Amino acid sequence: MATYKKRGYKPKTKVEKQDDLEDGSATAEVFNTLDEGASRTEAWVEKNQKVILGIVGVVAICVLGYLAFDQFIQKPKEAEASNEIFQAQKYYEQALTAEASDSLYVRSLNGGEGKLGMLDIIGEYGSTEAGNMARYYAGVSYLNMNDYPNAIKYLDDFKSDDILMGAVAKGAIGDAFIQLNQKEDALKYYEQAASFNANEFTTPKFLLKAGVLAIDMGNASAAIKHLTALTETYPTSIEATKATAYLGRAEAMK
């Protein structure tokens, strides 16, 4: 056991002298071990310094390359894409409320008045946020024009964490699959839409769609699951009243 020794203390007995010698030997051994480890490390570094410098150089080049790409290419491209999409987005918004909307959707997709359309934006600025939004606009445009395969294609390529748009895009894919009579696929996307950032605006809507479709497919358990989740989690929603009636039908199917 280690004991405290006062400053200036000198061993008096042979035992104490032996202890001091052993302590000094142990300490020297520790320092020798550290020295040997440091020497081996230095030798390894010296032997592999070209490789190490190469790795450091590659990492530095990658970091500097990314920063340069973001600053001098991506950011200007984002700004350019935001300007280019303006007219196509205007056509799209007009089409949503117009009676004869197909021609406006076509202009939104293909461009007009010397401006790019959504498809051009996707082709030239696909990596930008505007290019990503163009996929959503294109998908909804095709859906409203009854071109369901293209609607699915562009909406499935659209990526968003937005609480509403992400869910609406998934639900719109479900609508397109309904029109193609691919009910299993439609149910899958309605379920994805309902669980996408669950909220009181879109979740009740897609839970109801999933429940009604499950009834139509003869899938009572899935219908009960979705309709029950709707009535219990969102009891004050508009959809909850309808869900109650459908829930009775689903339970009668079992």
C-alpha positions in Angstrom: 0.0 0.0 0.0 1.3 3.5 -0.9 2.1 5.7 2.1 2.6 9.5 2.3 6.3 10.5 2.8 7.3 14.0 4.0 9.6 16.2 1.9 13.2 15.4 2.7 12.3 12.0 4.0 15.2 9.5 3.9 14.7 5.8 4.3 16.2 4.5 7.5 15.7 0.7 7.4 16.7 -1.8 4.8 13.1 -2.6 4.1 12.4 1.1 3.4 15.4 1.3 1.2 14.3 -1.8 -0.7 10.8 -0.3 -1.2 12.3 2.9 -2.6 14.4 0.9 -5.0 11.4 -1.1 -6.2 9.3 2.1 -6.6 12.1 3.7 -8.6 12.4 0.6 -10.7 8.6 0.4 -11.4 8.6 4.1 -12.4 11.5 3.7 -14.7 9.8 0.7 -16.3 6.6 2.8 -16.9 8.6 5.6 -18.6 10.6 3.0 -20.6 7.4 1.5 -21.8 6.0 4.9 -22.8 9.2 5.8 -24.6 9.1 2.5 -26.5 5.5 3.1 -27.5 6.2 6.6 -28.6 9.2 5.4 -30.6 7.1 2.8 -32.3 4.4 5.4 -33.1 7.0 7.8 -34.5 8.5 5.0 -36.6 5.1 4.0 -38.0 4.3 7.7 -38.8 7.7 8.1 -40.5 7.2 4.9 -42.5 3.6 5.8 -43.6 3.9 9.6 -43.8 3.3 9.7 -47.5 0.1 7.7 -47.1 -1.0 9.9 -44.2 -0.3 13.1 -46.1 -2.1 11.7 -49.1 -5.2 10.9 -47.1 -5.1 14.4 -45.4 -4.7 15.9 -48.9 -7.7 14.0 -50.3 -9.9 15.0 -47.4 -8.8 18.7 -47.7 -9.5 18.6 -51.5 -12.9 17.1 -50.9 -13.9 19.7 -48.3 -12.6 22.6 -50.4 -14.2 21.1 -53.5 -17.6 20.8 -51.7 -17.4 24.4 -50.4 -16.4 25.7 -53.8 -19.2 23.7 -55.5 -21.8 25.0 -53.0 -20.7 28.6 -53.1 -20.0 29.1 -56.8 -22.2 26.5 -58.6 -25.1 25.3 -56.4 -26.2 28.5 -54.8 -26.2 30.5 -58.1 -28.1 27.5 -59.7 -30.7 27.6 -56.9 -31.3 31.3 -57.5 -31.5 30.8 -61.3 -33.9 27.9 -60.9 -36.2 29.9 -58.6 -36.5 32.7 -61.2 -37.1 30.2 -64.0 -39.9 28.4 -62.3 -42.0 31.5 -61.7 -44.0 31.4 -65.0 -44.6 27.7 -65.0 -45.8 27.9 -61.4 -48.2 30.7 -62.4 -49.7 28.5 -65.1 -50.1 25.7 -62.6 -51.9 27.9 -60.1 -54.2 29.2 -62.8 -55.0 25.7 -63.9 -56.1 24.7 -60.4 -59.1 27.1 -60.5 -59.8 27.3 -64.3 -62.7 25.4 -65.9 -60.7 24.6 -69.0 -57.5 23.7 -67.2 -55.8 21.1 -69.5 -54.2 23.8 -71.7 -52.8 25.6 -68.6 -51.4 22.3 -67.2 -49.8 21.7 -70.6 -48.2 25.2 -70.5 -47.1 24.6 -66.9 -45.4 21.4 -68.0 -43.9 22.5 -71.3 -43.5 26.2 -70.9 -44.9 29.3 -72.6 -44.1 32.9 -73.4 -40.5 32.0 -73.9 -40.3 30.6 -70.4 -39.3 27.1 -69.2 -41.9 24.6 -68.2 -41.8 22.2 -65.2 -40.2 19.4 -67.3 -37.5 21.8 -68.5 -36.9 22.9 -64.9 -36.5 19.2 -63.8 -34.1 18.5 -66.7 -31.9 21.6 -66.2 -32.2 22.2 -62.4 -33.2 18.8 -61.0 -30.7 19.0 -58.1 -32.2 22.3 -56.8 -35.1 22.8 -54.5 -37.0 24.4 -57.5 -36.3 21.3 -59.5 -37.7 19.2 -56.7 -40.8 21.3 -56.5 -41.2 21.1 -60.2 -41.6 17.3 -59.8 -44.5 17.8 -57.5 -46.2 20.3 -59.8 -45.6 18.0 -62.8 -47.0 15.0 -60.9 -50.2 16.8 -59.9 -50.6 18.3 -63.4 -50.4 14.9 -64.9 -52.9 13.5 -62.3 -55.4 16.2 -63.2 -54.9 15.5 -66.9 -55.6 11.8 -66.2 -52.1 10.7 -67.2 -51.7 8.5 -64.2 -48.4 6.7 -65.0 -46.6 10.1 -65.4 -48.3 11.4 -62.3 -46.9 8.4 -60.3 -43.5 8.9 -61.9 -43.0 12.5 -60.9 -44.7 12.4 -57.6 -42.7 9.4 -56.5 -39.5 11.3 -57.4 -40.6 14.3 -55.3 -38.9 14.4 -51.8 -40.2 16.6 -49.0 -40.2 16.8 -45.2 -43.0 19.3 -45.3 -45.8 18.2 -43.0 -48.5 18.8 -45.7 -46.8 18.5 -49.1 -45.1 15.2 -48.3 -48.3 13.6 -47.2 -50.3 15.1 -50.1 -47.8 13.8 -52.7 -48.1 10.2 -51.2 -51.9 10.5 -51.2 -51.9 11.7 -54.8 -49.9 8.6 -55.8 -52.6 6.6 -54.1 -55.3 8.4 -56.1 -53.4 7.6 -59.4 -53.2 3.9 -58.5 -56.9 3.9 -57.8 -57.5 5.1 -61.3 -55.3 2.4 -62.7 -57.3 -0.2 -60.6 -54.1 -1.1 -58.6 -55.8 -1.1 -55.3 -53.1 -2.8 -53.3 -50.6 -0.1 -54.4 -53.2 2.6 -53.7 -53.8 1.3 -50.1 -50.0 1.2 -49.5 -49.6 4.9 -50.5 -52.7 6.0 -48.5 -51.2 4.3 -45.5 -47.9 6.1 -46.1 -49.7 9.4 -46.5 -51.6 8.9 -43.2 -48.4 8.1 -41.3 -46.3 10.8 -42.9 -45.7 13.4 -40.1 -49.1 12.6 -38.6 -51.2 15.8 -38.2 -54.8 16.8 -37.8 -55.0 18.1 -41.4 -53.9 15.3 -43.7 -53.8 12.2 -41.5 -57.7 12.0 -41.0 -58.2 12.4 -44.7 -55.9 9.6 -45.7 -57.0 7.3 -42.9 -60.5 7.6 -44.2 -59.4 6.9 -47.8 -57.4 3.9 -46.6 -60.3 2.6 -44.6 -62.9 3.0 -47.4 -60.6 1.4 -49.9 -59.9 -1.5 -47.5 -63.7 -2.1 -47.3 -63.9 -2.1 -51.1 -61.1 -4.7 -51.2 -62.8 -6.9 -48.6 -60.0 -6.3 -46.1 -62.0 -5.9 -42.9 -59.1 -5.9 -40.5 -57.3 -3.1 -42.3 -60.5 -1.1 -42.6 -61.2 -1.4 -38.9 -57.6 -0.5 -38.0 -57.6 2.7 -40.0 -61.1 3.8 -39.2 -60.6 3.1 -35.5 -57.4 5.1 -35.5 -59.3 8.0 -37.2 -62.2 8.0 -34.8 -60.1 7.6 -31.7 -57.2 9.9 -32.5 -59.1 12.6 -34.4 -62.6 12.5 -33.0 -63.3 16.2 -33.8 -62.3 16.0 -37.5 -64.8 16.2 -40.3 -63.7 12.7 -41.5 -64.5 11.1 -38.1 -68.2 11.3 -38.6 -68.0 9.5 -41.9 -65.5 7.0 -40.4 -68.1 6.0 -37.8 -70.5 4.9 -40.5 -67.9 3.0 -42.5 -66.6 1.4 -39.3 -69.9 -0.3 -38.8 -69.8 -1.7 -42.3 -66.2 -3.0 -41.7 -67.2 -4.7 -38.5 -70.2 -6.3 -40.2 -67.8 -7.9 -42.7 -66.0 -9.9 -40.1 
